[in-house]
């Protein structure tokens, strides 16, 4: 097409959109267009972001879909250098209010920077993102963010006393220094605390590798379990988004419960009776149900902290058991 810069025009059709589709159809379409541009050797493509379908946040989702194609896993970046398929990505929309579209683009860039944090932690292999190196990555990733404070709990005795259930899960791995349990508390505080109207308290499951423990995963079910830390990764990513966008009304407390569910002579086993920080007794019935144990003590601590916070909301964030797919189907899961 000789009328456009570079003389190349890529059309990315959505296909027929039915009432059963959602906004992801725009994300998928933007991704296909950008991937086609990369395949064609484009280095500075311009993405035309139109409201072709009246989905709320359709433009934002389209841009995030384009960004998703450009992500390079952290270990690829570290090995090959920060090589990018695209040098620059432009956005255009025929909007009457350009400042509104610029705000959408700024938000998308902030969210993508946060998603990179989440994907780096969640996608890093069991050694690149073992508990010790997750802590290093988080400290480096939030360096210079004035609204963020980070506290790392890595003392064995403190973890055994304050997080006894997490300590039990980590018992078999605790003999290896880099795989010892860590608890990372990340707090976002707006510049003017008097404007806070809501407090989010997020506890993330950060099992850097899940063998299943004594109830070992079999028949190839262990592969992919380095992603059992995606709950903690999501919490870190959310805090990064807050650090960039700086919501003035929100205080956020995030807790990353980092451990490794290993196999060994020190493994915790079914039938054990564990005493949690809350004082409740927990009977282990399956060591592959370790996520609730990894997060329970941190959640109890947050429930106590919540008593003094303004309008608190508590959430646990974790990778779901495979039964979620059996119940709801692959699309929803």
Residue pairs with C-beta under 8 A, 6 or more apart in sequence:
1 7
1 8
1 9
5 46
6 42
6 44
8 40
8 42
10 33
10 36
10 37
10 40
10 45
11 33
12 29
12 30
12 32
12 33
12 36
13 29
14 25
14 26
14 29
14 52
14 53
15 25
17 25
17 53
22 55
23 55
23 56
23 57
23 58
23 61
24 61
25 53
26 52
26 53
26 55
26 58
26 61
26 62
26 65
27 61
27 62
27 64
27 65
27 68
28 65
29 62
29 65
30 47
30 49
30 62
30 63
30 65
30 66
31 65
31 66
31 68
31 69
33 47
33 66
34 45
34 47
34 65
34 66
34 69
34 70
34 86
34 89
35 69
37 45
37 86
38 69
38 85
38 86
42 86
43 86
43 87
43 88
44 86
44 87
44 88
44 89
44 90
45 86
45 89
45 90
46 90
46 91
46 92
47 62
47 63
47 66
47 89
47 90
47 91
47 92
48 92
48 93
49 59
49 62
49 63
49 91
49 92
49 93
49 101
50 93
50 94
51 58
51 59
51 93
52 58
55 61
59 93
59 101
59 104
60 104
60 107
60 108
60 111
63 91
63 104
63 105
63 108
64 108
64 111
64 112
64 115
66 89
67 89
67 108
67 112
67 115
68 115
70 84
70 85
70 86
70 89
71 115
71 116
71 119
72 82
72 83
72 84
73 119
73 120
73 123
73 124
74 120
74 123
74 124
74 128
75 124
75 125
75 128
77 83
91 101
91 105
93 101
95 101
107 245
110 241
110 244
110 245
111 241
113 240
113 241
113 244
114 237
114 238
114 240
114 241
114 244
115 237
117 141
117 233
117 236
117 237
117 240
118 230
118 233
118 234
118 236
118 237
118 238
118 240
119 233
119 237
120 129
120 137
120 233
121 129
121 134
121 137
121 138
121 229
121 232
121 233
121 236
121 237
122 227
122 229
122 230
122 233
122 234
123 227
124 133
124 134
124 137
124 226
125 226
126 208
126 209
126 226
126 260
127 133
127 178
129 137
129 208
129 226
129 229
130 178
130 179
130 208
130 260
131 178
131 179
131 180
131 181
131 182
131 206
131 208
131 258
131 259
131 260
132 177
132 178
132 179
132 180
132 182
133 178
134 182
134 184
134 206
134 208
134 229
134 232
134 256
134 258
135 152
135 154
135 182
135 184
135 258
138 150
138 184
138 186
138 236
138 256
139 150
139 152
141 236
141 240
142 148
142 150
142 186
142 239
142 240
142 243
145 243
147 188
147 189
147 190
147 191
147 242
147 243
147 246
148 186
148 187
148 188
148 239
148 243
149 186
149 187
149 189
150 184
150 185
150 186
150 187
151 184
151 185
151 187
152 182
152 183
152 184
152 185
153 159
153 162
153 163
153 182
153 183
153 184
153 185
154 180
154 181
154 182
154 183
156 167
156 174
156 180
159 166
159 167
159 170
159 181
159 183
160 167
162 277
162 297
162 301
163 181
163 183
163 257
163 277
163 297
163 298
164 274
164 275
164 276
164 277
164 297
165 274
165 276
165 277
165 282
165 293
165 294
165 296
165 297
166 181
166 183
166 257
166 259
166 293
166 294
166 295
166 297
166 298
167 174
167 181
168 268
168 272
168 274
168 284
168 293
169 181
169 207
169 213
169 259
169 261
169 268
169 287
169 290
169 293
169 294
170 179
170 180
170 181
170 259
170 260
170 261
171 266
171 267
171 268
172 213
172 261
172 262
172 263
172 264
172 265
172 266
172 267
172 268
173 179
173 180
173 181
173 259
173 260
173 261
173 262
173 264
174 180
174 181
174 266
175 264
175 266
179 208
179 260
179 262
181 257
181 258
181 259
182 256
182 258
182 259
183 255
183 256
183 257
183 258
183 298
184 232
184 255
184 256
184 258
185 253
185 254
185 255
185 256
186 235
186 236
186 239
186 253
186 254
186 255
186 256
187 251
187 252
187 253
187 254
188 239
188 242
188 243
188 250
188 251
188 252
188 254
189 251
190 196
190 246
190 247
190 248
190 249
190 250
190 251
191 246
191 248
192 248
193 251
195 248
195 249
196 249
196 250
196 251
196 310
197 249
197 250
197 310
197 311
198 249
198 250
198 251
198 310
198 311
198 313
199 250
199 251
199 252
199 253
199 306
199 309
199 310
199 311
199 312
199 313
200 250
200 251
200 252
200 253
200 312
200 313
200 315
201 252
201 253
201 255
201 302
201 305
201 306
201 309
201 312
201 313
201 314
201 315
202 235
202 238
202 252
202 253
202 254
202 255
202 315
202 317
203 235
203 254
203 255
203 257
203 295
203 298
203 299
203 302
203 314
203 315
203 316
203 317
204 231
204 232
204 233
204 234
204 235
204 236
204 254
204 255
204 256
204 257
204 295
204 316
204 317
204 318
205 228
205 229
205 230
205 231
205 232
205 257
205 291
205 294
205 295
205 316
205 317
205 318
205 319
206 229
206 231
206 232
206 233
206 256
206 257
206 258
206 259
206 294
207 225
207 228
207 229
207 259
207 260
207 261
207 290
207 291
207 294
208 226
208 228
208 229
208 258
208 259
208 260
209 225
209 226
209 228
209 260
209 261
209 262
210 217
210 222
210 225
210 228
210 260
210 261
210 288
210 290
211 217
211 222
211 225
211 261
211 262
211 263
212 221
212 222
212 261
212 263
212 287
212 288
213 261
213 262
213 263
213 267
213 268
213 269
213 287
213 288
213 290
214 263
214 267
214 268
214 269
214 270
214 287
215 270
215 286
215 287
215 288
216 222
216 263
216 288
217 225
217 288
227 319
228 261
228 291
228 319
229 258
229 319
230 318
230 319
231 291
231 295
231 316
231 317
231 318
231 319
232 256
232 257
232 258
232 317
234 317
235 254
235 255
235 256
235 317
236 254
236 256
238 252
238 254
239 252
239 254
242 250
242 252
251 309
251 310
253 302
253 305
253 309
255 298
255 301
255 302
257 294
257 295
257 298
259 294
261 287
261 288
261 290
267 287
268 274
268 284
268 287
269 284
269 287
270 284
270 285
270 286
270 287
271 283
271 284
272 283
272 284
273 281
273 282
273 283
273 284
274 281
274 282
274 283
274 284
274 293
275 281
275 282
276 282
276 296
276 297
276 300
277 296
277 297
277 300
277 301
278 296
278 297
278 300
282 293
282 296
284 293
289 321
291 318
291 319
295 316
295 318
299 314
299 316
302 314
303 314
306 312
306 314
320 333
324 333
325 333
